[in-house]
Each structure stands twice: as structure tokens, then as C-alpha cells.
Amino acid sequence: MIFKKSLIHELYATALSSFLVLMGIMVAQRVTYYLGFAARGAVASDAIGTLLGFSLLKFLPLLLTLTVFIAVLMTLARWHRDSEMVVWFTSGQGMTMLVRPVLTFALPVIGMIAILSMFVSPWATQKGMDFREQMDSRDELSAIAPGVFKESQHADRVFFVERFSTRDSTVHNIFAQSTQHQKLGIIVAQQGSQSTDAKGDTFLTLQTGRRYEGKPNTPEFGVMHFESYTLRTEPTEAKHEAPSPKAINSLQLIENSNQDNMAELQWRLSLPISALLLVLLAIPLSFVDPRAGRSANLIMAILVYLIYNNMLSILQSWVARDKLSAIIGLWPAHIAIMLLFVYLFYRRLFLLPLLPRRVTKLLIR
């Protein structure tokens, strides 16, 4: 009981640290991704936080799957390196006795992965799409990021605002360029404010500025000074795309059982299954051979994870393209990993080399 409690405690500690590191990497990658869109004006800067939250919920099952795999692998590998596994074996505990405490640690996380992959991730994906459509349907001025030139949807207007004031809903140092009746108009103002009439139309009222108007490539230009000038800002029509299978509820996927929906359902079911298989596979993979080096088992574990994940992606693509029956689905990848676990566990249980001697001699030749 002392060994098992110590193992479970260390598994949770390693899992927490691994999850924080993976979460930090994910947040940094997604923030950089959305900042690139914000710099081009495709995404408003105030929407990055919301989109980041939906994105993290979407990828959380994969993060938790990798977390439990790394936690079991690194913890048992440390026990092998520091000879704590020798104490475990000499006290009468075999390798099969490691399965129960490892599953005690992993099963609650696997249950959480199942709930996230089946229900939470599709909801987050759908909400993220709805939020982006809502942001795309805002009026021209609301979609402008401070310090960025923004072109209107019909390419007949260009806006630039130096900064916004959220306290009184005013904008400062405005530049607006428009083309009407083959005439170019440029408006420059120090300050402006937004207003909405009873019909829901949005207007921008500029104060203390100038308007330049004339024909391009000709000297016919006029200048007008104004104290107040009102522009109507047109709302942007959002593109309503068909819902992706990733954003459809799991129950609806079962009701509408076409190839794309079945492939997505198989992927969602594969996440908790793969987490369970990877946790079991980490037990024999954690064995450290002093002759092979400390990092040999980690390299092998990374290769197994990458091959497994790619196999699942390929099989999902085949099911979606109707190249593979939905009944078979992603099970060949799971069965292959299960057979690999049985093989490695058997070799480690009886202290046999990873490959039989005959195979090793053939490889050397």
C-alpha cells in the first residue's frame, strides 16, 4: 500500500507539471496564431481571448491524453533509473501489480477525456464558429483594429483609427477614404463618435476635420473644412457556412449517419480508447536499459505515439472518403497498439530482450 500510494502521488504530481507545460505551449502557439490574424485585421484584437478559450476547450482532450501518457512514462522510467523498481520487485510486487495503481490514476482522467471529446469539444467548436460569424457581421468601424488600415467588404472604403476610447465610445485621429461616382474622397478628423438610430443603422459622426474630393490622376481636387460630418457605417454580411462535423453534437452524428459524421464519431470515441491504450503501453515502454541509454525508451515512446496518432488520422480520412467501412473504423490502429502492448508486456514480464535473438542476429547481418 505504501508503494502504491507513493506511485499514485508521484503520477499526479508529474501529470500536473506536464499538463502545465503542454498548456503553456498550446497557449503560446494559439496566441501567436490569432495575433497574426489580428495584425492583418482579419480578427478584432478584443476577440482573441474568447477565441483562445474555445480553442483550448477544443484541444483539451488531446492535451489530457498526452499528459497521462507522459506522466506514466516519466514516473516509471524514473523508478527504473533510481532502482526504486528493484525495491518494488524484491518486495514481492511484479509488473502486473503496476496496472492497478496506474489505472486508478488514469481512469478518472480518461473519463474526463471521454466527456470532453463527446460533448464539450463539439460545443466549443460550434460556439467558436458562431462567435467568429458574429464578429464578421459587425459594422465596418467595429471591425477595425487600432493602428491598422481596414478595407470594407465592398472595397470602396478604407478606414484607419489611431485609438479607441471605451469610456465614452469615441475614436481619435480618423482617416477614411471612399470612392463614389468615380470620385475619390478622403476625410481626416481629430475625433469622432458612434451612434445608432431607431432603425438600427450605425453612424460615425466626425468632428473638426477636412474632406478632400476629386478625380484620381487629375488636379481637380476640392477641400472642405467641417465641424461635424456624419458617415453611415455598413454592417458586414457574415458568410454562413455549413456546420462542420466537428461542430455537430454527438447524438446528431448518430442520427445523421453519413460517412463524414461516422468518421468524426469514430475519432471522438478513439480519444478515450487511445488514452487507455497509451497508459497501458507506457508501463513496458518505461523500462530503462542501462546499455541502451536513458533516452532510448523515450525516443521509442515518442515514435509509437506519432505512428499511432497518424494511423488514427489516416483511418478517419479513409472512413470519411468511403474507402473503409465505418464498421471497421479506427479499430485496426487500436488493435495494433493492443497487440504491441501484449508483446512488450510479455517480454518485460519474463525479462526477455525486446527482440528475439534470431531477429537480432538477422538485423546485424
N, C-alpha and C positions, 0 to 999 in steps of 0.2 A: 504493500500500500504506500509506503514511503517513496519507493522508486516511481510508482505510477503518478502520485501527486506531484512529485518533482518534475516528471516529464510533462505533465499537462500544464503545470505552471510555466515552464520554460517555453512550451509551444505557444501559449497565449502571449507571452512577452515578445517572442520572436515574430509572431503574426502581427502584433500591433506595430512594431517598428518597421516591418516590411510593408505593411499597408500604408503607413505614413509616408514612406519613401516613394512607393508607387503612386500614391495620390499626389504627392508633390510633383512628380514627373508628369503626370497626366494634366494637372492644373497648369503647369508651365507650358506644356505643348498646346493645350486648347486656348489659353490666353493669347499666346503668340499667333495662333491661327485666326482668332477673332479680331485681334488688333490689326492684322493685315487687311481684313475686310473693312474695318473702321477707318483705316488710313486712306482707303480708296473711296470712302463714302458709301460703300455698299451696306454697311451696318452702322446704326447710330451708336455712339460711344456709351450712352446710358443703357443700352440693351445688352452689353457684354456680360454683365453679372448674371442676368436672367438666363441667357443662352448657355452660359457656363454651367449653371446649376442643372439645367435639363440635360446637358451633355454628360455631366458626371453621373447622373442617375441612369443614363442610357448605358454607360460603360462600366457601371459598378459591378455587375455580375462577373465580367471578365477579370476585373481587379481582384475581387474576392477569390476567384478560382486560382489565380496566380499566387495570391497571398498564402492560402492554405498549403499549396504545393511547396512553395519556398520555405514556409515555416517548418513543415515536417522534414524536408530535405536537409535544411541547415542545422536543425536541432539534433537529429540523429547522426548527421555527419560529425558534429562537434563531439557527440558522445563516443563515436568511434575513434576520433583523433586523440581525445583526452583519456582514453582507456576506461571511460565510465561504462561502456557497453560490456567490457570484460567483467566488471563487477556485477552487472545485470545478469550475465550468463552464469557466472560462478555461484550466484545466489539461487540458482535453480530456475531462472526465468529464460525461456527460449525465445526465438524470434517471433514465434506465433503469439506470444503474450504481448507483443508490442501493438498488435492490431487493435485490441480493445481500447487502450488509452488513446491511441491515435484517432480512432473513430469517435470516442467520447468528446474529443476536442473538435473534430471536423464536422460531425453530423449537424450540429446547430447552424454552423456557417453554410453548409450545403443546403439546409432547409431555407435559409435566408436567400441563397442564390436562386433556388427554385422560385420563390415568391417574386423576387426582383425580375428574373428573366421572363416569367409568365405574365406578370401583371404590371409591375412598376415601370419597367423599361419601355414597353409599348405606350403606356400613358405618357411618359416623359417625352418620347419621340413625337407623339401626336401634339402635345402641348407646345413643344419647341417649334413644330411646323406652324401651328396656329399663331404663335407669338410672332414668328417671322412674317407671316401674312399680314398680321395686324400692324407691324412696323412698316411694311411695304405700302400699306394703304393710307399712311399718314399724309398730311398735306406737304407741299414742297418745302416749306420753311422748317417744319418739324423734323424732316429727314436730314437736315443739314448738320454736319459736324462743324464746330467752331474751327476756323482756320483752314477749311477745305472748300475748294470750289466744287459746287454741286450742280449738275445739269438736270433739267426737268425731264419728265418722261417723254415728252414730245420733242425734245432737243431744241426748243425755241426760247428757253430761258436758262440763264446761268446765275446762281446766287453765291455770294460769299459773305459770311458774317464773322467778325473777329471774335466776339464773345457774347454769351447769353447771360442774362441776369434773372435767375429763378425767383428772386424775391418779388419783383413787380412785373415779370413776364415781358421784359424789354430786351431788345437786341441793340448792339452797338457797332458802329462802323460797318455799314451795309453797302455792298456792291451788288447791283442787279443789272443784267444785260438781257435784252429781249429783242426779238425780230418780228415786226408786224408790218404787213403791206410793203414788203421789200425795203423796209427802213430799219436801221439799227438804232436802238435806244439804250442808253447807259444811264443808270441812276446811281448817284453816290449820296449817302446821307450819314449823319453822325449818330442818329438814334432812331429807333422805331419800336412799335408795339403791336401785338396781335389782338384781334377782336373777332367775335363770331356773331353773326346776325341771327334773326329768328328762324331763317330757313336752314341754318347750319353751315352757311358759307363762311369761310375764313378769310380775313383781310389783314393786310400788313399796312399800317399807317406810318409813313416815314416823316421825319421832322428835320427841318433845317438842312436842305441838301440842294443838289443840282441835277438837272436832266439834260443829257446831250442826245440829240436826234439828228439823223441824216442818212444819206445813201452811202453804202460802202464804196470805197475807191473813188470818191468824188469829194470836192471841197465844200459841198453843200451840207453844212452842219449848223445846228442852232443850239443855243444854250439857254436854259430856263432855270431861274432860281425859285425855290418854293419854301414855304414854311411848313406846309403839310401836303402829303401826297399819299394816296391810298392805292394799293395793289391788291388784286384778288389772287389768292394762292389756291391753285387747283389741287384737289386730292388725287393721290396716285391710285390707279386701279391695280389691285393686287392680283397676281396670277394664281388662280385656284387650280392646283394640281390634284390629280387623282391620288387618293391615300395610298401610301406605300405599305406593303405587307408588314414592314417593321413597325408601323404605327397602328396596326389593327389589333383589336382585343383578341386574346387567345380563343375565347368562346366563338367569336365571329369567324376566326380562321377555321375552326372545326365545322361550323355551319356552311361556310362557302369553301368547300374543299377542292379548289383547283390546284394546279401544280405549284404555283408561286406560294400560295398560302400553306400548302403542306410542307414545302421546303422550309419556310420560316418557322412553322410549328416544330418541325424536327430539330431545327437549330436551337430553339428555346429549350426544348427537352434535353438537348445534348449538353447544355451548360452544367446543370447539377450532376448529370451522369459522368461527364468528363472530370468534374471536380472530385468525385468519389474515386474514380479510377486513378487519377493522378496522385491522390493522397496515399492510396494503397501502393502504387508503383514507387513512391518516394521511399518506402521502407527498404526494399532491396537496393535501390539506387544510392541510398545514403552510405552504403558500405565503403570505407576508405581503405584502399590497398596502399600500404607504405611504399611498395616498389613502384607503383604507377604514379605516385604523386598525389597531393592533397586535392588538386583541382580536377582530376580525371573524372570523378563521379559527377561533378557539377557540369562539366562540359557535356557529358553524356546525357544528363537530365535536361539540359537546355535543348540539345538536338532532338530528344524524344518529344519534348513539349512542342517545338516548332513543327516537327513532322506530323504530330497528332493534330495540331490546330489546322495545318494546311490540308490534311486529309479530310477533316470535317468541312472546310470551306469548299473543297473540290466536290465532295459528295453532295453538299447542299446545292451547288451550282448544277450538278447533273440532274438532281431531282427537279429543280426549277425549270430546266430545259427539256424535261421529259425524256432524258437519256437513261434514267434509272427509276425504277418503280418506287413509289412513296412507301410501299410496304417494307422494302429493304432499307430505304432511307440512309441514315448515317450509321447504322449498326455495324457495318464492316469495320469502320475505324474503331469503334468501342470494343468489338470482339478482338481485333488485333492487339489493342493495348491490354486487354484482359489476359490474352494468351502470353503476352510478354511478361506481365506481372507474375503469372503462374510459373513461367520458366525461370525468371530471375529469382523468385522466392524459393523455388526448389533448389537451385544451385547454391544460394546463400545459406539455406537451412542445413544442407549437408556439407557445407564448407568446400564446395566444388568450384573450380575455376569458371569464369564467365563463359568461356567457350571450351568444348571438349578438346582433349589433347590432339585428337586426329585432325580436327578442323584447324587447330593452331599450327600443326606441322604443315598442313596443306597451304595455309596462308603464308607461312615462312618460305616455303618452296616457290 
